[in-house]
Amino acid sequence: MSPDDLQTARALVDPRDPPERQTEKLLTIVGALIRHAEETPEDRGAAWVQFERAAMLEEQVRDRTRDLERALDLLNASNARLAEAHRETEAARSNLASAIETVQEGFALFDANDVLVMCNSRFNALLPDIRAQMKPGLTFTRYVEIAAHSRHLGMPDGMTRNDWVRMRLMRHQQHHFILTQQMGEDRWVQVSEHRTREGGGR
């Protein structure tokens, strides 16, 4: 106990009190001072622990921020490469569309899933009532069904339009075939199909 603490204790004790009462007060004061002395280091220790924890959390926040910045940099670089790939794809698609438009015959390209990718303006030019439906995304089966119901498509003797659909889909399974088809009363065209190495058709 420090001299200041002793002086404080004496000031709180009334000399006129009986010795027992003075002793009781002094013991109470000493107990309080001891508790204070014991609690102070704990409070300081708790404050230090909180400081260390705050410093650790701040370092973790900095680490997470750096990680996030690196992730954002990688994402931006990936997006830039993706955008460039899209531009190259669109340029290639535009060049391909221009190229098939120069083909003198009708031309259509179906992918490996038998879905129309693109066609030129001369594809089915002799079936003008179905040309508006010739759009990318059309399946080959649906295309054959649409073509079968064109009023410009001639049917061989004894063949119904449903028979023609079945025949056309069966021939479509072949790797390569050529078909002579009547379109109109006095027009005949040669239709040919070729499978690409990827499984598509043209």
Solvent accessible surface area in square Angstrom, and as a share of the most:
residue,aa,sasa,rsa
1,M,113,0.50
2,S,50,0.32
3,P,109,0.68
4,D,105,0.55
5,D,43,0.22
6,L,75,0.37
7,Q,126,0.56
8,T,74,0.43
9,A,3,0.02
10,R,163,0.60
11,A,86,0.66
12,L,107,0.53
13,V,17,0.10
14,D,43,0.22
15,P,115,0.72
16,R,213,0.78
17,D,30,0.16
18,P,77,0.48
19,P,99,0.62
20,E,129,0.58
21,R,107,0.39
22,Q,44,0.20
23,T,73,0.42
24,E,95,0.43
25,K,54,0.23
26,L,67,0.33
27,L,121,0.60
28,T,90,0.52
29,I,25,0.13
30,V,48,0.28
31,G,22,0.21
32,A,45,0.35
33,L,46,0.23
34,I,89,0.45
35,R,135,0.49
36,H,123,0.55
37,A,64,0.49
38,E,109,0.49
39,E,91,0.41
40,T,37,0.21
41,P,77,0.49
42,E,124,0.56
43,D,96,0.50
44,R,171,0.62
45,G,34,0.32
46,A,52,0.40
47,A,59,0.46
48,W,145,0.51
49,V,71,0.41
50,Q,113,0.50
51,F,120,0.50
52,E,80,0.36
53,R,137,0.50
54,A,58,0.45
55,A,48,0.37
56,M,116,0.52
57,L,96,0.48
58,E,98,0.44
59,E,72,0.32
60,Q,74,0.33
61,V,95,0.54
62,R,106,0.39
63,D,46,0.24
64,R,156,0.57
65,T,62,0.36
66,R,106,0.39
67,D,64,0.33
68,L,106,0.53
69,E,94,0.42
70,R,135,0.49
71,A,51,0.40
72,L,86,0.43
73,D,93,0.48
74,L,128,0.64
75,L,98,0.49
76,N,91,0.47
77,A,41,0.32
78,S,48,0.31
79,N,74,0.38
80,A,60,0.47
81,R,158,0.58
82,L,98,0.49
83,A,39,0.31
84,E,73,0.33
85,A,47,0.36
86,H,107,0.48
87,R,142,0.52
88,E,105,0.47
89,T,70,0.41
90,E,104,0.46
91,A,52,0.40
92,A,61,0.47
93,R,112,0.41
94,S,63,0.40
95,N,102,0.52
96,L,77,0.39
97,A,44,0.34
98,S,67,0.43
99,A,53,0.41
100,I,11,0.06
101,E,70,0.31
102,T,97,0.57
103,V,50,0.29
104,Q,144,0.64
105,E,117,0.53
106,G,40,0.39
107,F,46,0.19
108,A,7,0.06
109,L,40,0.20
110,F,10,0.04
111,D,51,0.26
112,A,64,0.49
113,N,123,0.63
114,D,37,0.19
115,V,43,0.25
116,L,2,0.01
117,V,39,0.22
118,M,19,0.09
119,C,36,0.22
120,N,7,0.03
121,S,70,0.45
122,R,83,0.30
123,F,32,0.13
124,N,16,0.08
125,A,39,0.30
126,L,54,0.27
127,L,1,0.01
128,P,62,0.39
129,D,53,0.27
130,I,6,0.03
131,R,109,0.40
132,A,82,0.64
133,Q,84,0.37
134,M,18,0.08
135,K,131,0.55
136,P,95,0.59
137,G,51,0.49
138,L,28,0.14
139,T,61,0.36
140,F,7,0.03
141,T,64,0.37
142,R,120,0.44
143,Y,19,0.07
144,V,0,0.00
145,E,60,0.27
146,I,15,0.08
147,A,2,0.02
148,A,0,0.00
149,H,126,0.56
150,S,1,0.01
151,R,183,0.67
152,H,51,0.23
153,L,6,0.03
154,G,14,0.13
155,M,42,0.19
156,P,70,0.44
157,D,151,0.78
158,G,85,0.82
159,M,54,0.24
160,T,79,0.46
161,R,81,0.30
162,N,95,0.48
163,D,46,0.24
164,W,10,0.03
165,V,19,0.11
166,R,150,0.55
167,M,36,0.16
168,R,12,0.05
169,L,46,0.23
170,M,127,0.57
171,R,57,0.21
172,H,4,0.02
173,Q,134,0.59
174,Q,77,0.34
175,H,133,0.59
176,H,82,0.37
177,F,7,0.03
178,I,85,0.43
179,L,25,0.12
180,T,84,0.49
181,Q,9,0.04
182,Q,42,0.18
183,M,19,0.08
184,G,29,0.27
185,E,165,0.74
186,D,124,0.65
187,R,136,0.50
188,W,154,0.54
189,V,41,0.24
190,Q,132,0.59
191,V,35,0.20
192,S,48,0.31
193,E,15,0.07
194,H,60,0.27
195,R,54,0.20
196,T,37,0.22
197,R,237,0.87
198,E,131,0.59
199,G,28,0.27
200,G,4,0.03
201,G,4,0.04
202,R,121,0.44
